[in-house]
């Protein structure tokens, strides 16, 4: 197995949902847990001034070497201690990233997002649900049921007794495409290199789950992933 490739191209319902929810043109935006910068580049093309924050060395290095979409840039950092000034951004995005923060630190990550937001700014969170074909295909290697549930609790707690209020919660379907089973494995290892050993030892089991959950199309396999988006707003100064 070759390690180091990014996740495969996607049918990008996630970007469409975000752009349908928020006006990003001219806004200063953070993408927390940006991976290799796919969403950063999409939002840059939509007119935002975007900074990607990433703690993983491999995706961060790749983000910095891929062709830029404009004047976006990337910094190394973690969600629970953002390296930015108070009230310095208009929008903070967590796409598929809050549940990757250690459960005890998820609330702190949202407090950090609120800290760096200007009054009237927004936190946009898109999280995968612990259900659906894509979840079932990868469940054996990393069952994220608990951490995804904890992320929702952290979101709900964040707008109680704080400057944040929820203005939207919506569910939608996101489609993930893989060229083949090898590409599926590459994507899993790209997120966490420690998964390579499990995949090698349980290849037959994982392949069976892949075939059972996926739908074969002309150029590969597709998997539906139910998503939830939450939009929080920071209160304005009286």
C-alpha positions as CSV (number, residue, x, y, z in Angstrom):
1,X,0.0,0.0,0.0
2,X,1.3,3.5,-0.9
3,X,0.9,6.0,1.9
4,X,0.7,9.7,1.2
5,X,-2.1,10.3,-1.2
6,X,-5.0,12.6,-0.4
7,X,-8.6,11.5,-0.1
8,X,-10.1,10.9,-3.5
9,X,-12.2,13.5,-5.4
10,X,-15.7,14.0,-4.0
11,X,-19.1,15.0,-5.2
12,X,-18.9,18.2,-3.2
13,X,-22.2,18.6,-1.4
14,X,-20.3,19.9,1.6
15,X,-19.0,23.0,-0.2
16,X,-22.4,23.6,-1.8
17,X,-24.1,23.4,1.6
18,X,-21.6,25.8,3.2
19,X,-21.9,28.4,0.3
20,X,-25.7,28.1,0.3
21,X,-25.7,28.8,4.1
22,X,-23.1,31.7,4.3
23,X,-21.9,34.6,2.2
24,X,-18.1,34.2,2.3
25,X,-17.0,36.7,-0.3
26,X,-14.8,39.3,1.3
27,X,-14.8,37.5,4.7
28,X,-11.8,36.5,6.7
29,X,-12.2,32.8,7.4
30,X,-10.5,30.0,9.3
31,X,-10.8,26.4,8.2
32,X,-9.9,24.4,11.3
33,X,-8.6,20.9,10.5
34,X,-8.2,21.8,6.9
35,X,-6.4,18.6,5.7
36,X,-4.8,19.1,2.4
37,X,-6.7,22.4,1.8
38,X,-9.4,21.3,-0.6
39,X,-12.1,23.4,1.1
40,X,-9.6,26.2,1.7
41,X,-9.1,26.5,-2.1
42,X,-12.8,26.2,-2.8
43,X,-13.6,29.0,-0.4
44,X,-10.7,31.1,-1.7
45,X,-12.2,30.8,-5.2
46,X,-15.5,31.9,-3.8
47,X,-13.9,35.2,-2.7
48,X,-13.0,34.6,1.0
49,X,-9.6,35.3,2.6
50,X,-8.9,31.9,4.0
51,X,-6.4,30.5,6.5
52,X,-6.2,26.8,6.9
53,X,-5.2,25.3,10.3
54,X,-3.9,21.8,10.4
55,X,-1.9,19.7,12.9
56,X,-1.1,16.7,10.6
57,X,2.4,17.0,9.0
58,X,1.5,15.0,5.9
59,X,-1.7,16.9,4.9
60,X,-0.2,20.3,5.9
61,X,2.8,19.6,3.7
62,X,0.6,18.7,0.8
63,X,-1.6,21.7,1.2
64,X,1.4,23.9,0.9
65,X,2.7,22.3,-2.3
66,X,-0.6,22.0,-4.2
67,X,-1.4,24.8,-6.7
68,X,-3.0,27.7,-4.8
69,X,-6.4,29.2,-5.7
70,X,-5.4,32.7,-4.6
71,X,-3.8,34.1,-1.5
72,X,-4.8,31.5,1.0
73,X,-2.2,30.3,3.5
74,X,-1.8,27.5,6.0
75,X,-0.5,27.4,9.6
76,X,0.3,24.5,11.9
77,X,-2.0,24.5,14.9
78,X,-4.7,22.7,16.9
79,X,-8.3,23.6,17.4
80,X,-8.1,23.9,21.2
81,X,-5.3,26.5,21.0
82,X,-5.7,28.6,17.9
83,X,-2.7,30.8,17.1
84,X,-4.8,33.9,16.3
85,X,-5.8,37.1,18.0
86,X,-9.2,37.7,19.7
87,X,-11.9,39.0,17.4
88,X,-9.8,38.6,14.3
89,X,-12.0,36.5,11.9
90,X,-15.5,36.6,10.5
91,X,-16.1,32.9,10.0
92,X,-14.6,29.8,11.6
93,X,-15.3,26.5,9.8
94,X,-15.0,23.0,11.2
95,X,-15.6,20.6,8.3
96,X,-15.5,17.0,9.4
97,X,-12.9,18.0,12.1
98,X,-14.5,18.6,15.5
99,X,-14.9,14.9,16.2
100,X,-11.2,14.5,15.5
101,X,-10.5,16.7,18.5
102,X,-10.0,14.7,21.8
103,X,-13.4,14.5,23.5
104,X,-12.3,16.4,26.6
105,X,-11.1,19.2,24.4
106,X,-14.0,19.6,22.0
107,X,-15.7,22.2,24.1
108,X,-12.4,24.1,24.4
109,X,-12.1,24.0,20.6
110,X,-15.4,25.8,20.2
111,X,-14.5,28.3,22.9
112,X,-11.4,29.1,20.9
113,X,-13.4,29.5,17.8
114,X,-15.7,31.9,19.6
115,X,-12.7,33.8,20.9
116,X,-11.2,34.5,17.5
117,X,-14.6,35.5,16.0
118,X,-15.6,39.1,15.7
119,X,-19.0,40.0,17.2
120,X,-21.7,38.9,14.7
121,X,-19.4,36.3,13.2
122,X,-20.3,32.7,12.5
123,X,-19.0,29.2,13.4
124,X,-20.0,26.7,10.7
125,X,-19.7,23.0,11.6
126,X,-20.3,20.1,9.3
127,X,-20.1,16.7,10.9
128,X,-20.7,13.2,9.6
129,X,-23.4,11.1,11.3
130,X,-22.5,7.6,12.6
131,X,-24.6,5.9,10.0
132,X,-24.9,5.3,6.3
133,X,-22.9,3.3,3.7
134,X,-19.6,5.3,4.1
135,X,-19.7,4.9,7.9
136,X,-20.4,1.2,7.6
137,X,-17.6,0.7,5.1
138,X,-15.0,2.1,7.5
139,X,-16.5,1.2,10.9
140,X,-14.3,-1.8,11.6
141,X,-11.1,0.2,11.3
142,X,-12.3,3.1,13.4
143,X,-15.8,3.2,15.0
144,X,-16.4,6.9,15.5
145,X,-19.8,6.5,17.0
146,X,-18.8,7.9,20.4
147,X,-16.7,10.8,19.2
148,X,-19.3,11.9,16.7
149,X,-21.9,11.9,19.4
150,X,-19.6,13.8,21.7
151,X,-19.1,16.4,19.0
152,X,-22.8,17.1,18.9
153,X,-23.0,17.4,22.6
154,X,-20.1,19.9,22.5
155,X,-21.9,21.9,19.9
156,X,-25.1,21.9,21.9
157,X,-23.3,22.9,25.1
158,X,-21.4,25.7,23.3
159,X,-24.5,27.9,22.9
160,X,-25.7,27.5,26.5
161,X,-24.5,30.3,28.8
162,X,-22.1,31.7,26.2
163,X,-22.0,34.4,23.6
164,X,-23.0,31.9,20.9
165,X,-26.5,31.1,19.6
166,X,-27.5,28.5,17.1
167,X,-29.2,29.9,14.0
168,X,-29.4,26.8,11.9
169,X,-29.2,23.0,11.9
170,X,-29.7,21.1,8.7
171,X,-29.1,17.5,7.5
172,X,-28.0,16.6,4.0
173,X,-26.4,13.8,2.0
174,X,-22.8,13.8,0.9
175,X,-21.4,11.4,-1.7
176,X,-17.8,10.1,-1.4
177,X,-16.2,8.4,-4.5
178,X,-13.3,6.0,-4.5
179,X,-11.6,4.7,-7.6
180,X,-11.3,1.2,-6.1
181,X,-10.7,-0.5,-2.8
182,X,-7.0,0.4,-2.9
183,X,-7.9,4.1,-3.1
184,X,-10.3,3.6,-0.1
185,X,-7.4,2.2,1.9
186,X,-5.1,5.0,0.9
187,X,-7.6,7.6,2.0
188,X,-8.0,5.9,5.4
189,X,-4.2,5.7,5.9
190,X,-3.8,9.3,4.8
191,X,-6.0,10.4,7.7
192,X,-4.1,8.2,10.2
193,X,-1.0,6.3,9.2
194,X,-1.5,3.9,12.2
195,X,-4.4,2.3,10.3
196,X,-2.1,0.7,7.8
197,X,-1.3,-2.3,10.0
198,X,-5.0,-3.0,10.7
199,X,-5.8,-2.8,7.0
200,X,-3.0,-5.2,6.1
201,X,-4.1,-7.7,8.8
202,X,-7.9,-7.4,7.9
203,X,-7.8,-6.8,4.2
204,X,-10.4,-9.5,3.4
205,X,-12.8,-8.3,6.0
206,X,-12.4,-4.6,5.0
207,X,-12.8,-5.4,1.3
208,X,-16.1,-7.3,2.1
209,X,-17.4,-4.3,4.0
210,X,-16.4,-2.0,1.1
211,X,-18.2,-4.1,-1.5
212,X,-21.3,-4.6,0.7
213,X,-21.7,-0.9,1.6
214,X,-20.7,0.7,-1.7
215,X,-22.4,1.2,-5.0
216,X,-20.3,0.4,-8.1
217,X,-20.4,3.0,-10.9
218,X,-18.6,3.3,-14.2
219,X,-15.5,4.9,-12.8
220,X,-15.3,3.4,-9.3
221,X,-17.4,3.2,-6.2
222,X,-19.6,5.7,-4.4
223,X,-20.8,5.8,-0.7
224,X,-23.5,8.0,0.8
225,X,-22.7,9.8,4.0
226,X,-25.4,11.5,6.0
227,X,-24.2,14.9,7.3
228,X,-25.3,17.5,9.8
229,X,-24.4,21.2,9.6
230,X,-24.8,23.6,12.5
231,X,-24.4,27.4,12.2
232,X,-23.6,29.3,15.4
233,X,-23.5,33.1,15.7
234,X,-21.5,35.2,18.1
235,X,-23.5,37.9,19.8
236,X,-22.8,41.5,19.1
237,X,-21.5,43.9,21.7
238,X,-24.3,45.9,23.3
